[in-house]
Amino acid sequence: MSETPDSAVQTVRTQAVRTYIEQHRAAFLDDLVDWLRIPSVSAQPAHAEDVRRSARWLADKLAGTGFTTVEVWETDGAPAVFAEWPSGDPDAPTVLVYGHHDVQPAAREDGWHTDPFEPHVTDGRMYARGAADDKGQVFFHTLGVRAHLAATGRTAPAVNLKLIVEGEEESGSPHFRALVEARADRLAADAVIVSDTGMWSEDTPTVCTGMRGVADCEIELHGPDQDIHSGSFGGAVPNPATVAGRLVAALHDEDEHVAIPGFYEGVTELSDAERALIAELPFDEAAWLTTAKSHGTLGEAGFSTLERVWARPTAEVNGIGGGYQGPGGKTIVPASARLKLSFRLVAGQDPEKIELAVREWLAARVPAGIRYEIVFGAPTRPCLTPLDHPALKAVAGAMSRAFDGAKVRYTREGGSGPAADLQDVLGAPVLFLGISVPSDGWHAPNEKIELGLLLKGVETAAHLWGDLPAALRTAAR
């Protein structure tokens, strides 16, 4: 079959993108190695200057790439990097790319085969802390935009391209929302691309469509003013450890549904089409259990394992304690007990309403004679991109071209991240573009990135900037 004019142009541009990437591959990887050598561990105060040095390094590299505005933005913690490259086209949409330049702690004695901050390449894989999470996936955008220009003959991107690369994601992004709120006018965009995610596997390219939010709390229960004799007083006064156990037991019903009244209010249910797409994935439950270091599945009735971890809200007991924990017995009614709970939230759930529901549930279940305090941490909102959004189709299409026409499937992330803050504050759809695979070992010893996939990320980005303008104009109609 002969090619249509559009497909012929795509073929030529695809080859031009690949040629440019191959010509600049070595220099790109050398630069990435230099960045990975900076131990930008945001969780460790001893590395605060390294995090700052990482921000300066990236700012200099983005300026050298061609971004016309590059700034290091200070926060009450670690600095973020902002960059902007206007398109020059009067009707060009604006796209904001999110990533982070801080990394998890790492030391040779943790089980690394080599120094985690001295990158090395073996069998097409680059090993280093941050190689996949997230420096490699941030950095592929620098070569991607230049390949886009080379293939199209443009002198500026087809979109107004912005980047925000924070320095505290691995510490929970404590200052990120405040930064986004304060700089909302500079960060304004028609779409947000998050490159801090991954794919199903090397031979199954996928695009993530959403992440769960999270709310967490700590509950302190107080009974007697001190530990008291269980023979003299037990059975006649309330025991805070018993109350803690009853609260835990009351979190779920016999079908593992969360039993807090109002918990499911507003939940965006999975459509039949979404469930079918999830079922298409080559999921090996036995292998998944091995990765989970677990011996059986258990969860909300009526949903598959992937549906439970991607698209259903949860209530988890993260910790429970109280009373005597030493060797032997100590027959007491303890003075106090404590619980740590977390709630993963899905699209349609409001963390503030969840907090109120949990508080009301707790108040109704704590008996007289038990005093309690409950403290919630800062919540993270869920985010979800509709499957029919034109921009999502553009991301999938660009990835398919990079992967030689392979079918691109859709996943979600069971975890949580700051992407929802961008969606919430900026009012823009969030899209995910990542090429990392599960074997890359995020947060683990011997983290690595598959270099072939890293270059597929470069290629996907190069195609995407040319495809997004039409998609976002369609979405705006």
C-alpha positions in Angstrom: 0.0 0.0 0.0 1.4 3.4 -0.9 1.8 6.0 1.8 -0.5 9.0 2.1 1.1 12.4 1.9 0.7 12.8 5.7 2.2 9.4 6.4 5.1 10.0 4.0 5.9 13.3 5.8 5.8 11.4 9.1 8.1 8.7 7.8 10.6 11.4 6.7 10.4 13.2 10.0 10.8 10.0 12.0 14.0 9.2 10.1 15.2 12.7 10.6 14.6 12.5 14.3 16.4 9.2 14.6 19.3 10.5 12.6 19.7 13.5 14.8 19.4 11.5 18.0 22.1 9.0 16.8 24.4 11.9 15.9 24.1 13.5 19.3 23.7 10.3 21.4 27.2 10.2 22.8 27.3 13.9 23.9 23.8 13.5 25.4 24.8 10.5 27.5 28.1 12.2 28.6 26.1 15.2 29.9 23.7 12.9 31.7 26.7 11.1 33.4 27.9 14.5 34.6 24.5 15.3 36.2 24.2 11.9 37.8 27.5 12.4 39.5 25.9 15.2 41.6 24.5 13.5 44.8 21.4 15.7 45.0 19.8 13.8 47.9 17.1 16.2 49.2 16.3 14.1 52.3 19.8 14.5 53.8 20.9 18.0 55.0 24.5 17.2 54.3 23.6 17.2 50.6 21.8 20.5 50.6 24.6 22.2 48.6 24.6 19.2 46.2 20.9 19.7 45.5 21.6 23.4 44.8 24.5 22.5 42.6 22.2 20.1 40.7 19.8 22.9 40.1 22.5 25.2 38.8 23.9 22.5 36.5 20.5 21.9 35.0 19.8 25.6 34.5 23.1 26.0 32.6 22.3 23.0 30.4 18.8 24.2 29.6 20.2 27.6 28.6 22.7 25.8 26.4 19.9 23.8 24.9 18.1 26.9 23.7 15.6 27.8 26.3 15.4 31.6 26.2 14.4 32.0 29.9 16.0 29.9 32.6 15.7 30.6 36.3 16.5 28.9 39.6 13.5 29.4 41.9 14.2 29.4 45.6 11.7 27.8 48.0 11.8 27.4 51.8 13.6 24.1 51.1 15.5 23.1 47.9 15.5 25.1 44.7 13.5 24.3 41.6 14.4 25.1 38.0 12.1 26.9 35.6 12.7 27.2 31.9 10.7 28.6 28.9 11.1 28.5 25.2 8.3 30.5 23.3 7.2 29.1 20.0 6.8 32.3 18.1 3.6 31.0 16.6 0.8 33.3 17.7 -1.7 30.5 18.3 0.7 27.9 19.7 -0.5 26.2 22.9 1.6 26.2 26.0 2.9 22.9 27.5 4.6 22.6 30.9 6.9 19.6 31.6 7.3 18.5 35.2 10.1 16.5 36.7 12.5 16.5 39.7 16.2 16.7 40.0 16.6 15.4 43.6 17.2 11.7 44.2 16.8 9.1 46.9 19.7 8.4 49.4 22.2 5.8 48.2 25.4 4.3 49.5 27.7 1.5 48.3 27.0 -0.5 51.5 23.2 -0.6 50.7 24.0 -3.3 48.2 25.2 -1.3 45.2 27.6 -3.1 42.9 29.5 0.1 42.3 29.5 3.7 43.6 25.8 4.9 43.1 27.1 8.4 42.1 29.7 7.2 39.6 27.5 6.1 36.6 28.6 3.1 34.6 27.2 1.5 31.5 26.9 -2.3 31.1 25.0 -4.2 28.5 23.1 -1.1 27.3 22.1 0.0 30.8 23.3 3.0 32.8 23.5 2.3 36.5 23.4 5.3 38.9 21.1 6.8 41.5 18.7 9.0 39.6 19.3 7.4 36.2 15.5 6.6 35.9 14.1 8.5 38.8 14.1 11.2 37.6 17.2 12.8 36.0 17.2 10.5 33.0 13.6 11.2 32.2 13.9 14.9 32.7 17.0 15.1 30.6 15.6 13.3 27.5 13.6 16.4 26.9 16.7 18.4 26.2 17.7 16.2 23.2 14.0 15.7 22.3 13.3 19.3 21.6 16.5 19.7 19.6 15.5 16.7 17.5 12.1 18.2 17.0 13.7 21.4 15.6 16.1 19.5 13.4 13.3 17.3 11.9 10.9 20.2 11.3 13.3 22.9 10.3 11.9 25.2 13.0 14.0 27.6 15.1 11.6 27.3 18.0 9.3 24.6 19.2 5.8 24.1 17.8 4.5 24.7 21.4 5.4 27.3 24.0 7.5 24.9 26.0 8.0 25.3 29.8 9.8 23.1 32.3 9.4 23.1 36.1 11.9 20.7 37.8 11.6 20.6 41.5 14.2 19.7 44.1 12.2 18.1 46.9 10.0 15.4 45.3 11.9 12.6 47.1 11.2 14.4 50.4 7.4 14.6 49.8 7.4 18.0 47.8 6.7 19.9 51.0 7.0 23.3 49.3 5.9 22.5 45.8 2.2 23.5 46.0 3.1 26.8 47.5 5.6 27.4 44.7 3.0 26.5 42.1 0.4 28.9 43.7 2.9 31.7 44.0 4.1 31.3 40.4 0.9 30.2 38.8 1.0 33.0 36.2 4.5 31.9 35.0 3.5 28.2 35.0 0.2 28.7 33.2 -0.3 26.0 30.5 -2.8 24.3 28.3 -1.4 20.9 29.3 1.1 19.4 31.7 3.4 16.6 30.8 4.8 14.6 33.8 8.0 12.7 33.1 8.3 11.0 36.4 6.6 7.7 35.6 7.1 4.5 33.6 5.9 1.9 31.2 4.6 -1.6 31.7 7.6 -3.3 30.2 10.2 -3.0 27.5 8.1 -4.7 24.9 4.7 -3.3 26.1 4.8 0.5 25.7 2.2 2.2 27.8 1.0 5.7 28.9 -0.1 6.3 32.4 -3.5 8.1 32.7 -3.7 8.8 36.4 -2.3 8.7 39.9 -4.1 8.2 43.2 -4.1 10.8 45.9 -3.4 10.2 49.5 -4.5 11.4 52.9 -2.8 10.1 56.1 -3.4 10.5 59.8 -2.1 9.6 63.2 -4.5 8.8 66.0 -3.5 8.8 69.7 -5.8 7.1 72.2 -5.6 7.8 75.9 -7.2 5.8 78.7 -5.9 5.7 82.2 -3.5 8.4 83.2 -0.8 5.6 83.6 -0.5 1.9 83.0 -2.7 0.1 85.6 -3.1 -3.4 87.0 -5.3 -5.6 84.7 -6.4 -7.7 87.6 -7.5 -4.8 89.8 -9.0 -2.7 87.0 -9.2 -4.7 83.8 -12.7 -5.3 82.5 -14.0 -2.3 84.3 -12.3 0.6 82.5 -11.8 1.2 78.8 -8.6 -0.2 77.3 -7.1 2.1 74.6 -5.3 -0.8 72.9 -8.5 -2.7 72.6 -10.2 0.4 71.1 -7.3 0.6 68.6 -7.9 -3.0 67.6 -11.6 -2.4 67.2 -11.0 0.6 65.1 -8.8 -1.3 62.8 -11.3 -4.1 62.5 -14.0 -1.6 61.7 -12.2 -0.1 58.7 -13.4 -2.7 56.3 -16.5 -4.9 55.9 -16.4 -8.6 54.9 -15.9 -7.7 51.3 -12.9 -5.5 52.0 -14.9 -2.4 51.2 -13.9 0.6 53.3 -16.6 0.9 55.9 -16.3 4.6 56.7 -19.6 6.3 55.8 -19.3 8.6 52.8 -15.9 7.3 51.8 -16.9 6.4 48.3 -18.8 9.6 47.7 -17.9 11.1 44.2 -15.6 8.2 43.2 -15.1 8.1 39.4 -16.0 4.5 38.6 -14.1 2.5 36.0 -15.9 2.2 32.7 -16.3 -1.1 30.9 -13.9 0.2 28.3 -11.2 1.0 30.9 -11.7 -2.4 32.6 -11.2 -4.0 29.2 -8.0 -2.1 28.5 -6.6 -3.1 31.9 -7.5 -6.7 31.2 -5.5 -6.5 27.9 -2.2 -6.1 29.8 0.0 -9.2 30.2 -0.4 -9.3 34.0 1.3 -12.2 35.8 -0.2 -12.3 39.2 2.3 -14.9 40.6 5.2 -12.7 39.4 3.5 -9.7 40.9 3.1 -11.4 44.3 6.8 -12.3 44.2 7.7 -8.6 43.6 5.3 -7.7 46.5 7.0 -10.3 48.7 3.5 -11.5 49.6 1.8 -14.9 49.6 -1.8 -14.1 48.4 -4.0 -11.4 47.1 -6.8 -9.7 49.1 -8.8 -6.7 48.3 -12.1 -5.1 47.5 -14.5 -7.7 46.1 -15.5 -7.3 42.5 -12.2 -5.9 41.2 -9.0 -7.4 39.8 -5.7 -6.8 41.4 -4.6 -4.1 38.9 -8.0 -2.4 39.3 -7.5 -2.4 43.1 -4.1 -0.8 43.0 -4.8 1.7 40.2 -8.4 2.7 40.3 -9.9 2.0 43.7 -9.5 4.0 46.9 -8.1 2.2 49.9 -7.7 2.4 53.7 -4.5 1.0 55.1 -3.1 0.5 58.6 0.5 1.7 58.4 1.2 1.1 62.1 -0.4 0.1 65.4 1.1 0.2 68.8 0.4 0.5 72.5 1.0 -1.3 75.8 3.9 -3.5 76.8 6.1 -4.8 74.0 9.0 -6.3 75.9 9.8 -10.0 76.6 7.5 -11.9 78.9 4.2 -10.7 80.2 3.1 -7.5 81.9 -0.5 -7.6 82.9 -1.6 -4.1 82.5 -4.3 -1.9 81.0 -2.0 0.5 79.0 -2.4 4.2 79.3 -2.3 4.8 75.5 -2.3 3.3 72.0 -1.8 4.7 68.6 -2.7 4.1 65.0 -1.2 5.4 61.7 -3.6 5.2 58.8 -3.4 6.2 55.1 -6.1 6.5 52.5 -5.3 6.3 48.8 -7.8 8.3 46.9 -9.0 8.2 43.3 -10.5 10.7 40.9 -13.7 12.3 42.2 -12.7 12.1 45.9 -11.9 15.3 47.9 -9.2 14.9 50.5 -11.0 17.5 52.8 -14.2 15.5 52.7 -12.3 12.3 53.4 -10.7 13.9 56.4 -14.1 15.0 57.7 -15.6 11.5 57.1 -12.7 9.9 59.1 -13.0 12.3 61.9 -16.8 11.7 62.2 -16.3 7.9 62.0 -13.7 8.1 64.7 -15.9 10.2 67.0 -18.7 7.8 66.7 -16.6 4.8 67.6 -14.4 5.9 70.5 -16.1 5.0 73.8 -16.6 7.2 76.8 -13.5 7.2 79.0 -11.1 7.3 76.0 -9.6 10.7 75.0 -8.1 11.0 71.5 -6.3 13.2 69.1 -6.2 12.8 65.4 -3.7 14.7 63.2 -3.7 14.7 59.4 -0.7 15.3 57.1 -0.8 17.4 54.0 -2.9 15.6 51.4 -2.2 14.9 47.8 -5.1 15.0 45.4 -5.7 12.3 42.8 -5.5 13.1 39.1 -6.9 11.4 36.0 -6.8 12.0 32.3 -9.9 11.0 30.4 -9.2 8.3 27.8 -10.8 10.3 25.1 -8.8 13.4 25.6 -7.1 14.4 22.3 -3.8 15.3 24.1 -3.7 11.8 25.5 -4.1 10.4 22.1 -1.3 12.6 20.9 1.1 11.2 23.6 0.1 7.7 22.7 0.6 8.4 19.0 4.0 9.9 19.5 5.1 7.0 21.6 3.8 4.5 19.0 5.9 6.2 16.3 8.9 5.9 18.5 8.2 2.3 19.0 7.8 1.5 15.3 4.0 1.5 15.3 3.6 -0.7 18.3 0.2 -0.5 20.0 0.4 1.7 23.1 -1.8 0.6 26.0 -2.9 2.5 29.1 -2.0 2.1 32.8 -2.5 4.1 36.0 -0.1 4.5 39.0 -1.2 3.2 42.4 1.1 5.7 44.1 0.8 9.5 44.5 2.7 12.5 43.5 2.7 16.3 43.1 1.2 16.1 39.6 -2.3 16.7 41.0 -1.1 20.1 42.5 -0.3 21.2 38.9 -3.7 20.1 37.7 -5.5 21.6 40.7 -3.8 25.0 40.7 -3.3 25.5 36.9 -6.5 23.9 35.8 -4.7 22.1 33.0 -5.0 18.4 32.1 -2.1 16.3 33.3 -0.5 13.8 30.9 2.3 11.3 31.6 5.3 10.5 29.5 7.8 8.1 31.0 9.9 5.2 29.6 11.2 3.7 32.7 10.4 0.0 33.4 9.9 -1.9 36.7 13.3 -3.5 36.6 14.9 -0.1 36.8 14.7 -0.3 40.6 13.5 3.1 41.6 14.7 3.8 45.2 16.6 0.5 45.3 20.2 -0.4 45.0 21.6 -0.6 41.5 19.0 1.7 40.0 19.4 1.8 36.2 18.0 3.1 32.9 17.7 1.1 29.7 19.6 3.3 27.2 17.5 2.0 24.3 14.3 3.1 26.1 15.8 6.4 27.2 16.4 7.2 23.5 12.8 6.1 22.7 11.8 8.8 25.3 13.8 11.3 23.4 12.1 10.3 20.1 8.7 10.4 21.7 9.2 13.9 23.0 10.5 15.0 19.5 7.3 13.8 17.9 5.0 15.1 20.6 5.8 18.8 20.3 4.7 18.7 16.7 1.5 16.7 17.4 0.2 18.5 20.4 -0.9 21.8 18.9 -3.7 20.2 16.8 -4.7 18.0 19.7 -5.0 20.8 22.1 -6.9 23.0 19.6 -9.4 20.0 19.3 -9.7 19.8 23.1 -10.4 23.5 23.4 -13.4 23.4 21.0 
